[in-house]
Amino acid sequence: MTRCEFHTEDERITGFSVSGHSGYAEAGSDIVCAAVSTAVTMAEAIVNDICGAKAKVRVKEQDARITLTLPASCDEEDAVQAALAGLLLTLCNLRDQYPDYIEVLEV
């Protein structure tokens, strides 16, 4: 199962961690993993490459984990929060479609 955790302080999303394989299908054919990977990659690109937020990103391939942590403040805070909220919504929609393969938590 893929586990998606969103970290928040007050109303601000401060980062996320996504880990594990969904187990929906074999590697290379798993549409749930592909959808999650695409959404996470796009959100990270928006946050860092488009908005310039300089979020810390750590990838642990052996654990199938990616973690993104925002700095205390960002110049493009509204856009960064919109991108992360969009990721949260996308992952929640995937969870609703594939509840046995993905979980989304706000911590």
C-alpha positions as YAML, in Angstrom:
chain: A
units: angstrom
residues:
- id: 1
  name: MET
  ca: [0.00, 0.00, 0.00]
- id: 2
  name: THR
  ca: [1.16, 3.54, -0.74]
- id: 3
  name: ARG
  ca: [1.05, 5.82, 2.29]
- id: 4
  name: CYS
  ca: [0.80, 9.60, 1.79]
- id: 5
  name: GLU
  ca: [1.26, 11.85, 4.82]
- id: 6
  name: PHE
  ca: [0.72, 15.60, 4.68]
- id: 7
  name: HIS
  ca: [2.25, 17.63, 7.46]
- id: 8
  name: THR
  ca: [0.46, 20.79, 8.54]
- id: 9
  name: GLU
  ca: [0.89, 23.61, 11.01]
- id: 10
  name: ASP
  ca: [-2.30, 25.55, 11.59]
- id: 11
  name: GLU
  ca: [-3.75, 25.81, 8.06]
- id: 12
  name: ARG
  ca: [-0.37, 25.64, 6.26]
- id: 13
  name: ILE
  ca: [0.84, 22.48, 4.55]
- id: 14
  name: THR
  ca: [4.50, 22.28, 5.55]
- id: 15
  name: GLY
  ca: [5.40, 19.19, 3.56]
- id: 16
  name: PHE
  ca: [4.57, 15.62, 2.68]
- id: 17
  name: SER
  ca: [5.96, 12.11, 2.64]
- id: 18
  name: VAL
  ca: [4.91, 9.40, 0.19]
- id: 19
  name: SER
  ca: [6.15, 5.84, 0.64]
- id: 20
  name: GLY
  ca: [5.57, 2.28, -0.41]
- id: 21
  name: HIS
  ca: [4.27, 0.49, -3.46]
- id: 22
  name: SER
  ca: [0.54, 0.23, -3.99]
- id: 23
  name: GLY
  ca: [0.56, -3.43, -4.95]
- id: 24
  name: TYR
  ca: [-2.19, -2.88, -7.51]
- id: 25
  name: ALA
  ca: [-0.20, -4.62, -10.25]
- id: 26
  name: GLU
  ca: [3.31, -5.76, -11.13]
- id: 27
  name: ALA
  ca: [6.07, -3.16, -11.30]
- id: 28
  name: GLY
  ca: [5.89, -1.38, -14.63]
- id: 29
  name: SER
  ca: [2.14, -2.02, -14.95]
- id: 30
  name: ASP
  ca: [0.90, -0.47, -11.71]
- id: 31
  name: ILE
  ca: [-1.37, 2.44, -12.66]
- id: 32
  name: VAL
  ca: [-1.83, 3.51, -9.03]
- id: 33
  name: CYS
  ca: [1.92, 3.87, -8.47]
- id: 34
  name: ALA
  ca: [2.26, 5.63, -11.81]
- id: 35
  name: ALA
  ca: [-0.49, 8.11, -10.95]
- id: 36
  name: VAL
  ca: [0.97, 8.83, -7.51]
- id: 37
  name: SER
  ca: [4.48, 9.25, -8.91]
- id: 38
  name: THR
  ca: [3.30, 11.61, -11.61]
- id: 39
  name: ALA
  ca: [1.29, 13.76, -9.19]
- id: 40
  name: VAL
  ca: [4.16, 13.96, -6.67]
- id: 41
  name: THR
  ca: [6.72, 14.79, -9.37]
- id: 42
  name: MET
  ca: [4.51, 17.54, -10.78]
- id: 43
  name: ALA
  ca: [3.86, 19.07, -7.35]
- id: 44
  name: GLU
  ca: [7.58, 19.08, -6.50]
- id: 45
  name: ALA
  ca: [8.37, 20.72, -9.85]
- id: 46
  name: ILE
  ca: [5.77, 23.43, -9.26]
- id: 47
  name: VAL
  ca: [6.95, 24.10, -5.70]
- id: 48
  name: ASN
  ca: [10.69, 24.19, -6.45]
- id: 49
  name: ASP
  ca: [11.18, 24.85, -10.15]
- id: 50
  name: ILE
  ca: [8.25, 27.17, -10.88]
- id: 51
  name: CYS
  ca: [7.72, 28.89, -7.51]
- id: 52
  name: GLY
  ca: [11.35, 28.72, -6.37]
- id: 53
  name: ALA
  ca: [10.41, 27.67, -2.84]
- id: 54
  name: LYS
  ca: [13.68, 25.81, -2.20]
- id: 55
  name: ALA
  ca: [11.88, 22.99, -0.40]
- id: 56
  name: LYS
  ca: [14.09, 20.20, 0.91]
- id: 57
  name: VAL
  ca: [13.48, 16.97, -1.02]
- id: 58
  name: ARG
  ca: [14.79, 13.59, 0.07]
- id: 59
  name: VAL
  ca: [14.41, 10.42, -1.96]
- id: 60
  name: LYS
  ca: [15.12, 6.98, -0.50]
- id: 61
  name: GLU
  ca: [14.76, 4.58, -3.39]
- id: 62
  name: GLN
  ca: [15.36, 1.50, -1.25]
- id: 63
  name: ASP
  ca: [12.32, 2.47, 0.87]
- id: 64
  name: ALA
  ca: [10.32, 3.82, -2.10]
- id: 65
  name: ARG
  ca: [9.98, 7.12, -0.19]
- id: 66
  name: ILE
  ca: [10.02, 10.79, -1.13]
- id: 67
  name: THR
  ca: [9.78, 13.56, 1.44]
- id: 68
  name: LEU
  ca: [9.34, 17.27, 0.76]
- id: 69
  name: THR
  ca: [9.71, 19.86, 3.52]
- id: 70
  name: LEU
  ca: [9.01, 23.55, 2.94]
- id: 71
  name: PRO
  ca: [11.12, 26.31, 4.45]
- id: 72
  name: ALA
  ca: [9.48, 28.41, 7.17]
- id: 73
  name: SER
  ca: [8.29, 30.89, 4.55]
- id: 74
  name: CYS
  ca: [8.17, 31.13, 0.77]
- id: 75
  name: ASP
  ca: [8.03, 34.13, -1.57]
- id: 76
  name: GLU
  ca: [5.26, 32.49, -3.57]
- id: 77
  name: GLU
  ca: [3.42, 31.07, -0.55]
- id: 78
  name: ASP
  ca: [-0.07, 31.17, -2.08]
- id: 79
  name: ALA
  ca: [1.04, 29.34, -5.23]
- id: 80
  name: VAL
  ca: [3.02, 26.78, -3.21]
- id: 81
  name: GLN
  ca: [0.04, 26.09, -0.96]
- id: 82
  name: ALA
  ca: [-2.23, 25.78, -4.00]
- id: 83
  name: ALA
  ca: [0.14, 23.22, -5.55]
- id: 84
  name: LEU
  ca: [0.30, 21.17, -2.35]
- id: 85
  name: ALA
  ca: [-3.46, 21.40, -1.83]
- id: 86
  name: GLY
  ca: [-3.88, 20.19, -5.41]
- id: 87
  name: LEU
  ca: [-1.59, 17.24, -4.69]
- id: 88
  name: LEU
  ca: [-3.58, 16.41, -1.55]
- id: 89
  name: LEU
  ca: [-6.86, 16.54, -3.49]
- id: 90
  name: THR
  ca: [-5.44, 14.40, -6.31]
- id: 91
  name: LEU
  ca: [-4.17, 11.76, -3.90]
- id: 92
  name: CYS
  ca: [-7.50, 11.76, -2.02]
- id: 93
  name: ASN
  ca: [-9.31, 11.18, -5.31]
- id: 94
  name: LEU
  ca: [-6.99, 8.25, -6.06]
- id: 95
  name: ARG
  ca: [-7.61, 6.89, -2.56]
- id: 96
  name: ASP
  ca: [-11.35, 7.07, -3.17]
- id: 97
  name: GLN
  ca: [-10.96, 5.13, -6.44]
- id: 98
  name: TYR
  ca: [-8.43, 2.60, -5.08]
- id: 99
  name: PRO
  ca: [-9.00, 2.41, -1.30]
- id: 100
  name: ASP
  ca: [-7.14, -0.88, -0.90]
- id: 101
  name: TYR
  ca: [-3.96, 0.51, -2.45]
- id: 102
  name: ILE
  ca: [-3.43, 4.05, -1.15]
- id: 103
  name: GLU
  ca: [-4.00, 5.89, 2.10]
- id: 104
  name: VAL
  ca: [-3.80, 9.63, 2.68]
- id: 105
  name: LEU
  ca: [-3.28, 11.14, 6.12]
- id: 106
  name: GLU
  ca: [-2.97, 14.66, 7.47]
- id: 107
  name: VAL
  ca: [-0.58, 14.71, 10.42]
...
